[in-house]
Amino acid sequence: MKSEHIPKATIKRLAMYVQVLETLKREGSQVVSSELLARTCSVNPSQIRKDLAYFGEFGVRGVGYHVQDLIYSIKHSLGVDRVWKCALVGVGNLGKALLRHQDFKFRGFDIVGAFDCDPFKIGEEISGLEVVCTRRLKDAVKELGIEIGLITTPVNRAQRAANFLIEAGVKGIINYSPAMLTVPADIYVEYVDFFHHFYSVAFSITLDRHQERLGSNDEADEDD
Ligand SMILES: NC(=O)c1ccc[n+]([C@@H]2O[C@H](COP(=O)([O-])OP(=O)(O)OC[C@H]3O[C@@H](n4cnc5c(N)ncnc54)[C@H](O)[C@@H]3O)[C@@H](O)[C@H]2O)c1
């Protein structure tokens, strides 16, 4: 890797590039032009070139990028060319849906532990994984080599779940609850909220309608 200081926005775009490249690979593409990759990812080609420059020289002038090579290089540089063991805390509606989703394992994020504090849920089996008492989290993290925690507890229990995970030695957390977590500086937290996307789409539609209304008012003014 050329530079250690890769901006967070670049890392998010790289994750998107990998996802698009993997789809292209599944569809049988061996080479992709920077224009097609850029269009599919809704960024401009110069942004892609700038993002990839952190890792070295890619692409052949007039040909584009070799799909497999690019996937390998990005994944290798970002450390996602291996399996990351994960634990999920809070086996309710959302937790169960995530545990049943096969893509996590397929993409290298293997949920190997499912934890809950509800005695009625402990012992239940979801997708072949037994729900275990949260008190056993610390031992399980060490035994199973868990590095990432997913929090799917109610909002008022999320900090407690985070504390358990951090105490157990987990370094990264994906928090699906709407709680803002307080964590030490060396713990990485990502917040996942589907509603941000709903807001974003609703705002965009509203803005379009507002512009249309302004446009039709302007036309009406010209007619007067
Ligand atoms: N990110 C999103 O877009 C999104 C979408 C839906 C729900 N959510 C959030 O996900 C969370 C879960 O929602 P749900 O509908 O699955 O709730 P749920 O009530 O069905 O499940 C929560 C589970 O957490 C367990 N739990 C509570 N405290 C715990 C603790 N300290 N340790 C371990 N387990 C604990 C409960 O026993 C329960 O099984 C909520 O915070 C909700 O707001 C987020």
The ligand as an ORCA input file, in Angstrom:
! r2SCAN-3c Opt
* xyz 0 1
  N     -30.579     -0.123     11.830
  C     -31.801     -0.159     11.395
  O     -32.130      0.324     10.340
  C     -32.815     -0.828     12.261
  C     -33.980     -1.393     11.759
  C     -34.829     -2.045     12.640
  C     -34.506     -2.097     13.996
  N     -33.391     -1.492     14.443
  C     -32.967     -1.518     15.847
  O     -32.487     -2.827     16.117
  C     -32.665     -3.107     17.486
  C     -33.381     -4.438     17.624
  O     -34.691     -4.364     17.100
  P     -35.629     -5.655     17.162
  O     -36.888     -5.301     16.519
  O     -34.873     -6.836     16.666
  O     -35.848     -5.791     18.767
  P     -36.274     -7.056     19.588
  O     -36.898     -6.535     20.847
  O     -37.052     -8.011     18.754
  O     -34.881     -7.772     19.965
  C     -33.963     -7.261     20.876
  C     -33.247     -8.444     21.532
  O     -32.198     -7.936     22.347
  C     -32.157     -8.710     23.541
  N     -31.441     -7.951     24.563
  C     -31.872     -6.904     25.301
  N     -30.887     -6.468     26.097
  C     -29.805     -7.249     25.876
  C     -28.493     -7.303     26.401
  N     -28.064     -6.404     27.298
  N     -27.671     -8.262     25.956
  C     -28.077     -9.159     25.026
  N     -29.312     -9.159     24.488
  C     -30.159     -8.211     24.906
  C     -33.625     -8.995     23.839
  O     -33.767    -10.099     24.721
  C     -34.144     -9.279     22.432
  O     -34.011    -10.641     22.107
  C     -33.434     -1.929     18.076
  O     -32.514     -1.075     18.699
  C     -34.058     -1.268     16.854
  O     -34.265      0.116     17.036
  C     -32.546     -0.892     13.597
*
